[in-house]
Amino acid sequence: MKIYDVDISVPMFLGTAQYPSPAILHQAIRASDCEVVTVSLRRETADGTGAGFWDMLRATGAHILPNTAGCHSVQEAVTTAQMARELFATDWIKLEVIGHADNLQPDVFALVEAARILTTDGFKVFPYMTDDLIVGEKLLEAGCEVLMPWGAPIGSGQGLRTPDALRTMRAHFPDVPLIVDAGIGRPSDAIQAMELGMDAILLNTAVAKAGDPVGMARAMALAVEAGRAGFISDPIDRRDVAVPSTPVLGLAELM
Ligand SMILES: CC(=O)[C@@H](O)[C@H](O)COP(=O)(O)O
C-alpha cells in the first residue's frame, strides 16, 4: 500500500495510549511489525514525560502519525496539527474533530473544513470520519488522499457496526486507501475489515487494554495478514443451499 508516497507493507496502524508501560508498548509495536504509530500531542507534552516517550517511539523506526484526539472544533484541531508538525517533524496528521461526547462521533462538517485548511497548509491529512460516501467525496475534494471510516465508536471494541457501508465505500472509492479506524475489538474484526477490502486498520484500545497487549498485537497482525490474503484470493459466493463438495458421479452402488 502506498499512502502519500510512502510504501507501507504491514496494513495495521497502532495507537500508543493506555498501555501498562512504555516498555510493553515498545514490545507491542515490535510484535506487530507495524510501521505506523499514532500519537497524540497531549500525551507528548503532558507532565514532562514526553521526551523519553518520543525517544522510545523513534527507536522503533515506525512512521509517526500525530493525531488531534480530543479536539472538538476546527480551530482547536488546526492549531493542534500545527503544533504537532513542529514537535514531531512530520506533515502527516490524523485529523479527529469530535462532534459528540457520548460516542466520540466525528463532526464531519468541521472535519471537512479543517481538512481543507490543513491540506492547503501542506499537511497530509488522515481524516477520522463516518462511513458516509458524500463526506468521503468532500474530503477527497479537500485534498485528502486517504479515508479513515470508523468501525465503531472509539474504545468500544464493538467491531464493525456497518460492514455494508464499508463495502459500499470500497466499491465507490476503488483507488483510495481506506483504513478502518476505531472500534476494532478482536482479531476476527480485523479479518473482517480486510476481507471487505480495506487497505489497513488503525487500532489502539483492543491491544493496549488486552490482558496480554504484546500477544494481542501479534494476533492482530496475523489477522490483517490473513484477511488481506483472503480478500485478494477471491472468496466464493455464499449460497442459500448446500452444494456437495464431493463429486457424486461414479459412486459405487451398494446392493
Ligand atoms: C489512538 C487513536 O487514534 C484512537 O482515537 C483511534 O481512533 C483508535 O480507536 P480504538 O481505541 O477504538 O482502537
The ligand as an SDF file (V2000), in Angstrom:
LIG
                    3D

 13 12  0  0  0  0  0  0  0  0999 V2000
   -5.3780    6.3180   19.1860 C   0  0  0  0  0  0  0  0  0  0  0  0
   -6.4210    6.7650   18.2840 C   0  0  0  0  0  0  0  0  0  0  0  0
   -6.1860    7.4100   17.3220 O   0  0  0  0  0  0  0  0  0  0  0  0
   -7.8100    6.3860   18.6020 C   0  0  0  0  0  0  0  0  0  0  0  0
   -8.5040    7.5480   18.7900 O   0  0  0  0  0  0  0  0  0  0  0  0
   -8.2760    5.5390   17.4830 C   0  0  0  0  0  0  0  0  0  0  0  0
   -9.3450    6.0700   16.8520 O   0  0  0  0  0  0  0  0  0  0  0  0
   -8.3770    4.1040   17.8490 C   0  0  0  0  0  0  0  0  0  0  0  0
   -9.6010    3.7070   18.3890 O   0  0  0  0  0  0  0  0  0  0  0  0
   -9.6970    2.3610   19.2580 P   0  0  0  0  0  0  0  0  0  0  0  0
   -9.0520    2.6660   20.5430 O   0  0  0  0  0  0  0  0  0  0  0  0
  -11.1520    2.0590   19.3610 O   0  0  0  0  0  0  0  0  0  0  0  0
   -8.9550    1.2750   18.5080 O   0  0  0  0  0  0  0  0  0  0  0  0
  1  2  1  0
  2  3  2  0
  2  4  1  0
  4  5  1  0
  4  6  1  0
  6  7  1  0
  6  8  1  0
  8  9  1  0
  9 10  1  0
 10 11  2  0
 10 12  1  0
 10 13  1  0
M  END
$$$$
